[in-house]
């Protein structure tokens, strides 16, 4: 059975790509946010199974949003999707409590990680 996923990315093109990847794998998209503030608000109202989170966004970055979501729901499952240096940022993602870090262009790895959660 597919999972209900909140997509968070400041790029509408990336949100579309991620959304199509998830729909192709029979997951549903609960909602989309273009920054961390929107992500926190939508998480509270939509209660998705998983959040895909970009790192660099205006208003509130992905790490701050993840911390806020996890403070409100320690069981939240957040995965970071980014093009930033994996070695550097995957450790930061683990520290805030994320379930994983994947390059946002590696659709197979995104799907595999989501399916494993």
ABEGO torsion letter per residue (X at the ends): XBBBBBBBBABAAAAAAAAAAAAAAGBBBABBBABAAAAAAAAAAAGBABBBBBABBBGBBAAAAAAAAAAABAABBBBBBBABBAAAAAAAAAAAGBAEBBBAABAAAAAAAAAAX
